[in-house]
Amino acid sequence: MASFLSMPSHLSQFLTKHLISPTYLGTRTYKSWQANMAPKSNWGAFWYNALTLQIYDAWVLGFNMSFVWRCTTETVLLPFFRENFSRRHLDIGVATGFFPATALAQQPPATLPAQEITLFDLNEIALRSAKARINADNQKTPVSVTTVHADALAGVPPELEGMRFDSVSLFNVLHCIPAHQERKNRVFELAADVLSDDGVVFGCSVLGIKHHAWWNPLGWMTMAFFNLVGSAFGNWEDEPAVFEQGLRREFEDVKTWIVGSVFLFRARKPKRIDR
Ligand SMILES: C[S@@+](CC[C@H](N)C(=O)[O-])C[C@H]1O[C@@H](n2cnc3c(N)ncnc32)[C@H](O)[C@@H]1O
């Protein structure tokens, strides 16, 4: 029930309009279904619910990161997160909250007297679940957790106007957004607008099909399934160069690299562009 209520409005309108129509089976093709659905940026947030979040860490961060994308969470992504995580942190695209919850739990409590974490996501179930997990995993550390329910492509939401963070993470969110890469790069505008002068934006995203070695059938199957069937991914054509351009437009200091099929980036010194 909760997942039906959290369905994107275009999907519920589509189901209401077409499932009761006698022409549905004969006239609707997969392509037109996709044309109706794909452009909406909220598809990337649709699939996270009580059930999928239960298996998310083991499946996505455990199995897929190690064996499909070859960029292991324990040895690459978590150390990368911990290196850049600060006391005033914004996490965009949270799912279960694994990265901030684990990074915090692994710090000695005394070094973090006043940790502030803002969780930003288009999916309220993910926000509630990540907040509960951070609080549960860090009972000995004073942590203030705030949630912001908004679309990362829509600019700075009113709740974050005028706020500045010392670190902003964008882990595994760009590949979930079903939009052209240039449009996805708007997420970097949002990150630049809320980053402090000395702050850091860092993240990772699974690249498009050109970056999947032909010998990895799991990568092909996962890409095809999530891009073409479920629209949980929107990264079929994602290229490192386009993300890099987006980052360089917003930040003076940009570093990017690739591990397996995953693009990693770290950017500092926001250019403070007037929008
Ligand atoms: C694959 S999960 C990544 C979660 C976490 N950062 C990690 O690496 O495990 C993607 C998250 O991004 C969120 N998301 C997808 N599209 C979004 C959008 N347009 N704006 C904000 N959040 C979005 C989803 O709801 C989901 O929680």
Ligand as a Chemical Component Dictionary entry (heavy atoms), coordinates in Angstrom:
data_LIG
# 
_chem_comp.id                   LIG 
_chem_comp.type                 NON-POLYMER 
_chem_comp.pdbx_formal_charge   0 
_chem_comp.three_letter_code    LIG 
# 
loop_
_chem_comp_atom.comp_id 
_chem_comp_atom.atom_id 
_chem_comp_atom.alt_atom_id 
_chem_comp_atom.type_symbol 
_chem_comp_atom.charge 
_chem_comp_atom.model_Cartn_x 
_chem_comp_atom.model_Cartn_y 
_chem_comp_atom.model_Cartn_z 
_chem_comp_atom.pdbx_ordinal 
LIG C1  C1  C 0  21.001 3.640  -5.692 1  
LIG S1  S1  S 1  20.400 4.615  -4.372 2  
LIG C2  C2  C 0  21.924 5.216  -3.702 3  
LIG C3  C3  C 0  21.885 5.263  -2.217 4  
LIG C4  C4  C 0  23.205 5.505  -1.486 5  
LIG N1  N1  N 0  23.773 6.797  -1.755 6  
LIG C5  C5  C 0  24.186 4.404  -1.799 7  
LIG O1  O1  O 0  25.181 4.643  -2.478 8  
LIG O2  O2  O -1 23.910 3.288  -1.377 9  
LIG C6  C6  C 0  19.750 6.056  -5.171 10 
LIG C7  C7  C 0  18.978 6.976  -4.241 11 
LIG O3  O3  O 0  18.750 8.193  -4.967 12 
LIG C8  C8  C 0  17.398 8.596  -4.787 13 
LIG N2  N2  N 0  16.997 9.400  -5.951 14 
LIG C9  C9  C 0  16.767 8.970  -7.217 15 
LIG N3  N3  N 0  16.439 9.998  -8.018 16 
LIG C10 C10 C 0  16.467 11.119 -7.252 17 
LIG C11 C11 C 0  16.226 12.504 -7.501 18 
LIG N4  N4  N 0  15.886 12.936 -8.719 19 
LIG N5  N5  N 0  16.365 13.376 -6.476 20 
LIG C12 C12 C 0  16.713 12.945 -5.222 21 
LIG N6  N6  N 0  16.947 11.642 -4.930 22 
LIG C13 C13 C 0  16.829 10.745 -5.921 23 
LIG C14 C14 C 0  16.628 7.290  -4.637 24 
LIG O4  O4  O 0  15.385 7.472  -3.999 25 
LIG C15 C15 C 0  17.618 6.454  -3.815 26 
LIG O5  O5  O 0  17.425 6.649  -2.434 27 
# 
loop_
_chem_comp_bond.comp_id 
_chem_comp_bond.atom_id_1 
_chem_comp_bond.atom_id_2 
_chem_comp_bond.value_order 
_chem_comp_bond.pdbx_ordinal 
LIG C1  S1  SING 1  
LIG S1  C2  SING 2  
LIG S1  C6  SING 3  
LIG C2  C3  SING 4  
LIG C3  C4  SING 5  
LIG C4  N1  SING 6  
LIG C4  C5  SING 7  
LIG C5  O1  DOUB 8  
LIG C5  O2  SING 9  
LIG C6  C7  SING 10 
LIG C7  O3  SING 11 
LIG C7  C15 SING 12 
LIG O3  C8  SING 13 
LIG C8  N2  SING 14 
LIG C8  C14 SING 15 
LIG N2  C9  SING 16 
LIG N2  C13 SING 17 
LIG C9  N3  DOUB 18 
LIG N3  C10 SING 19 
LIG C10 C11 SING 20 
LIG C10 C13 DOUB 21 
LIG C11 N4  SING 22 
LIG C11 N5  DOUB 23 
LIG N5  C12 SING 24 
LIG C12 N6  DOUB 25 
LIG N6  C13 SING 26 
LIG C14 O4  SING 27 
LIG C14 C15 SING 28 
LIG C15 O5  SING 29 
# 
